[in-house]
Every structure is written in structure tokens, then in C-alpha cells.
């Protein structure tokens, strides 16, 4: 509905093989990723609220012996966002509030 998914990494426990309750999706384009995050974050599925967000530094799993060619290509080129360089036109005005991450225990400002 929000775009073409090109890769799914369902994280599982190594010993039991059971899902750890989270996964990583790679969409065909950035627009689809943004739509999915905006529309799925915070919704309830089977009584549980899900969290959907972007990942800055995704690392594919190391055990990649039995991967198909498409997945191998995604791992080689990367599946994350290629962020364009910051320009002065994109900068925020002084009036805009931006959340700033503080050190652990200090909270948000």
C-alpha cells in the first residue's frame, strides 16, 4: 500500500529460532519509507501498539551464506538512505523547536 518492499530481515533468536518481535524492512524508495513510518508508527495490531522508525546505520546479518542475488546486491550497495549534503537553504529558522538528545538520564529538551 505504501510502496514496494525489497528486503525483510526478521530478527530471530539463534537458539530457539523464535522471532524477537522486530524486523527491518527496506523499501524500494525513500518516499515509501517515509509513508510507511508516518502511517504505521503507533497503530495497534492485535491489541499491541507497534513502533516504526528509520534506522540510520543498518548492518545486515553476518550469516549470509544462503542469500539470493537481490539480497546480496542490497547488502553490497546498502539499503539505507543516501542523505544529500546539507545546504544552507535547508537550515531551520531560529524560531523552530527541534528536539535535542541529551546524555543518558538527562531526558529531552
C-alpha positions, 0 to 999 in steps of 0.5 A: 500500500505504501510502496514496494518492499525489497528486503525483510530481515526478521530478527530471530533468536539463534537458539530457539529460532523464535522471532524477537518481535522486530524486523527491518524492512527496506523499501524500494524508495525513500518516499515509501519509507517515509509513508510507511513510518508516518502511517504505521508508527503507533497503530495497534495490531492485535491489541499491541501498539507497534513502533516504526522508525528509520534506522540510520546505520543498518548492518545486515546479518553476518550469516549470509551464506544462503542469500539470493542475488537481490539480497546480496546486491542490497547488502553490497550497495546498502539499503539505507538512505543516501542523505544529500549534503546539507545546504544552507537553504535547508537550515531551520529558522531560529524560531523552530523547536527541534528536539535535542538528545541529551546524555543518558538520564538527562531526558529531552529538551 
